[in-house]
Amino acid sequence: MGAEEMTFQTKQEWIFEKLKNAIENCELKPGERILLDQVAAENKVSRIPVREALLQLQVEGLVEMVPHCGAVVSPVDFTSASDYFAISRELQVLAVKACIDRSSDEEISKIAAMVDEMEAAARKDDRDEYTRLNHVFHDYIVDLSRMPLLSECLGNFQQRWHRFEKHYHLYPMSEERMQQTIGEHRNILSAIEHRNKEEAEEAVRTHNITGLEEHLKRMKEVSEAK
């Protein structure tokens, strides 16, 4: 087989990944029915792997089984957005505290460099680049926590949040939000540099709460425009 190792998938795994990608990218929209027979016919498989894939999607919270209706794509609404932020907030607080304990001065310098890059992008009003760097900044703090399970949990949450981003067109962030987050990122960085866990927790919580407020505002605007 050479240097590359072949990856094998069962029919269930293949259908699961296909449906999951379609749901996360909003090709299958929230509230849309997933017809078992139709999926089976389109993919030339029996009903069994489709049914098993739908059950797995239900476990992951991407699909709901509705009586007399069948499988329906789970909603993305104000309540689920608030739930997401409430849980991710605690995970991010845990990450920044572990980062303070486990990161080197050199690694903290890299965080500072990321903040400088974000501010440079903001000065150019390059919101796409600022948004990208924002994700890099937060992902790096999680990496520095050196807690693989935490990284996995937040990665799963980010996958779920991708549906909100797509459905409500949340990114790139607004200019107002971009300017607001510059100071918030600086506060997080300062707390990490001083290895002050209490300040870091407060800074992360504030950043998370203002982020939720901004997203709910934009979600409302999109919902009212439909």
C-alpha positions as CSV (number, residue, x, y, z in Angstrom):
1,M,0.0,0.0,0.0
2,G,3.1,2.3,0.2
3,A,3.4,5.1,2.7
4,E,-0.3,5.9,2.8
5,E,-2.5,3.7,4.9
6,M,-6.0,3.0,3.4
7,T,-9.0,3.9,5.5
8,F,-11.9,1.6,5.4
9,Q,-15.5,2.6,6.4
10,T,-18.6,0.6,6.9
11,K,-21.7,1.7,5.1
12,Q,-23.0,3.0,8.4
13,E,-19.9,5.1,9.0
14,W,-20.0,6.4,5.4
15,I,-23.7,7.4,5.7
16,F,-23.1,8.9,9.2
17,E,-20.2,11.1,8.0
18,K,-22.1,12.2,4.9
19,L,-25.2,13.2,6.9
20,K,-23.1,14.8,9.6
21,N,-21.2,17.0,7.2
22,A,-24.5,18.0,5.5
23,I,-26.0,18.9,8.8
24,E,-23.0,20.9,10.1
25,N,-22.8,22.8,6.8
26,C,-26.5,23.5,6.8
27,E,-27.0,21.6,3.6
28,L,-29.6,19.8,5.7
29,K,-31.3,22.7,7.5
30,P,-32.5,22.8,11.1
31,G,-36.0,21.3,11.3
32,E,-35.7,19.5,7.9
33,R,-36.9,15.9,7.8
34,I,-34.4,13.1,6.9
35,L,-36.3,10.5,5.0
36,L,-34.7,7.1,5.7
37,D,-35.9,5.5,2.4
38,Q,-34.8,8.4,0.4
39,V,-31.3,8.4,1.9
40,A,-31.0,4.7,1.4
41,A,-32.1,4.9,-2.3
42,E,-29.9,7.9,-3.1
43,N,-26.8,6.1,-1.7
44,K,-27.7,2.6,-2.9
45,V,-27.7,1.0,0.5
46,S,-30.2,-0.8,2.6
47,R,-32.3,0.9,5.3
48,I,-30.2,-0.7,8.1
49,P,-27.0,1.4,7.8
50,V,-29.1,4.5,7.4
51,R,-31.1,3.7,10.5
52,E,-27.9,3.1,12.5
53,A,-26.4,6.3,11.2
54,L,-29.5,8.3,12.3
55,L,-29.3,6.8,15.7
56,Q,-25.7,7.8,16.1
57,L,-26.6,11.3,14.9
58,Q,-29.3,11.4,17.5
59,V,-26.7,10.5,20.2
60,E,-24.6,13.4,19.0
61,G,-27.5,15.8,19.3
62,L,-27.7,16.5,15.6
63,V,-30.9,14.7,14.9
64,E,-34.1,14.3,16.8
65,M,-36.6,11.5,16.5
66,V,-40.1,12.9,16.3
67,P,-43.2,10.7,16.7
68,H,-45.1,10.2,13.4
69,C,-42.5,12.2,11.6
70,G,-39.2,10.3,11.9
71,A,-35.7,11.9,11.9
72,V,-35.5,15.7,11.9
73,V,-32.4,17.9,12.0
74,S,-32.1,19.4,15.4
75,P,-32.8,23.1,15.8
76,V,-30.3,25.8,16.3
77,D,-32.0,28.5,18.3
78,F,-31.5,31.0,21.1
79,T,-31.8,28.5,23.8
80,S,-29.3,26.0,22.3
81,A,-26.9,28.9,21.6
82,S,-27.1,30.0,25.3
83,D,-26.6,26.4,26.4
84,Y,-23.5,26.1,24.2
85,F,-21.9,29.3,25.6
86,A,-22.7,28.3,29.2
87,I,-20.9,25.0,28.8
88,S,-18.0,26.2,26.6
89,R,-17.4,29.1,29.1
90,E,-16.6,26.7,31.8
91,L,-14.3,24.6,29.6
92,Q,-12.5,27.7,28.4
93,V,-12.0,28.9,32.0
94,L,-10.5,25.5,32.8
95,A,-8.3,25.8,29.7
96,V,-6.9,29.2,30.6
97,K,-6.1,28.2,34.1
98,A,-4.3,25.1,33.0
99,C,-2.5,27.2,30.4
100,I,-1.2,29.5,33.1
101,D,0.1,26.5,35.1
102,R,1.7,24.6,32.1
103,S,2.9,27.0,29.5
104,S,6.4,28.4,29.2
105,D,7.4,32.0,28.9
106,E,8.2,31.4,25.3
107,E,4.8,30.0,24.6
108,I,3.1,33.0,26.3
109,S,5.2,35.2,24.1
110,K,3.6,33.5,21.1
111,I,0.1,34.3,22.5
112,A,1.2,38.0,22.7
113,A,2.4,37.8,19.1
114,M,-1.0,36.5,18.1
115,V,-2.7,39.4,19.8
116,D,-0.4,41.8,17.9
117,E,-1.4,40.1,14.6
118,M,-5.0,40.4,15.4
119,E,-4.7,44.1,16.1
120,A,-2.8,44.6,12.9
121,A,-5.7,42.9,11.0
122,A,-8.2,45.1,12.8
123,R,-6.3,48.3,11.8
124,K,-6.7,47.1,8.1
125,D,-10.4,46.2,8.8
126,D,-9.6,42.7,7.6
127,R,-12.4,41.0,9.4
128,D,-11.9,37.7,7.7
129,E,-8.2,37.5,8.8
130,Y,-9.1,38.8,12.3
131,T,-11.8,36.1,12.6
132,R,-9.2,33.4,11.6
133,L,-6.6,34.7,14.0
134,N,-9.2,34.8,16.8
135,H,-9.8,31.1,16.4
136,V,-6.1,30.4,16.3
137,F,-5.7,32.5,19.5
138,H,-8.3,30.5,21.5
139,D,-7.2,27.1,20.0
140,Y,-3.6,27.8,21.1
141,I,-4.6,28.5,24.7
142,V,-6.5,25.2,24.7
143,D,-3.4,23.4,23.3
144,L,-1.3,24.9,26.0
145,S,-3.6,23.5,28.7
146,R,-2.1,20.1,27.7
147,M,-5.4,18.4,28.4
148,P,-6.3,16.2,25.4
149,L,-9.7,15.4,26.7
150,L,-10.5,19.1,27.2
151,S,-9.3,19.8,23.7
152,E,-11.5,17.0,22.3
153,C,-14.5,18.3,24.2
154,L,-14.1,21.9,22.9
155,G,-13.4,20.6,19.4
156,N,-16.8,18.8,19.5
157,F,-18.4,22.0,20.7
158,Q,-16.8,24.0,17.9
159,Q,-18.2,21.5,15.4
160,R,-21.7,22.0,16.8
161,W,-21.2,25.8,16.8
162,H,-20.3,25.6,13.1
163,R,-24.0,25.0,12.4
164,F,-24.9,28.3,14.1
165,E,-22.2,30.2,12.1
166,K,-23.6,28.8,8.8
167,H,-27.3,29.2,9.6
168,Y,-27.1,32.7,11.0
169,H,-24.2,34.0,9.1
170,L,-22.3,35.0,12.3
171,Y,-18.8,35.3,10.7
172,P,-16.9,37.3,9.9
173,M,-17.6,39.3,13.0
174,S,-18.9,42.8,12.8
175,E,-16.5,45.8,13.0
176,E,-18.1,46.8,16.3
177,R,-17.5,43.3,17.8
178,M,-14.0,43.2,16.4
179,Q,-13.1,46.4,18.1
180,Q,-14.7,45.2,21.4
181,T,-12.7,42.0,21.4
182,I,-9.3,43.7,21.0
183,G,-9.5,44.9,24.6
184,E,-10.9,41.6,25.8
185,H,-8.1,39.6,24.2
186,R,-5.6,42.0,25.8
187,N,-7.1,41.4,29.2
188,I,-6.9,37.6,28.7
189,L,-3.2,38.0,27.6
190,S,-2.3,40.2,30.5
191,A,-3.8,37.7,33.0
192,I,-1.8,34.9,31.4
193,E,1.4,36.9,31.4
194,H,1.0,37.7,35.1
195,R,-0.1,34.1,35.7
196,N,-3.1,35.4,37.6
197,K,-5.8,32.7,37.4
198,E,-8.5,34.9,39.0
199,E,-8.0,37.7,36.5
200,A,-7.9,35.1,33.7
201,E,-11.1,33.6,34.7
202,E,-12.9,37.0,34.9
203,A,-11.5,38.0,31.5
204,V,-12.5,34.7,29.8
205,R,-16.0,34.9,31.4
206,T,-16.5,38.5,30.2
207,H,-15.3,37.6,26.7
208,N,-17.7,34.7,26.5
209,I,-20.7,36.7,27.8
210,T,-20.2,39.6,25.4
211,G,-19.7,37.1,22.6
212,L,-23.0,35.4,23.4
213,E,-24.8,38.8,23.5
214,E,-23.4,39.7,20.1
215,H,-24.3,36.4,18.5
216,L,-27.9,36.5,20.0
217,K,-28.3,40.0,18.6
218,R,-27.2,38.8,15.1
219,M,-29.3,35.7,15.3
220,K,-32.4,37.8,16.1
221,E,-31.7,40.1,13.2
222,V,-31.3,37.2,10.8
223,S,-34.5,35.5,12.1
224,E,-36.5,38.7,11.7
225,A,-35.2,39.2,8.2
226,K,-36.4,35.8,7.1
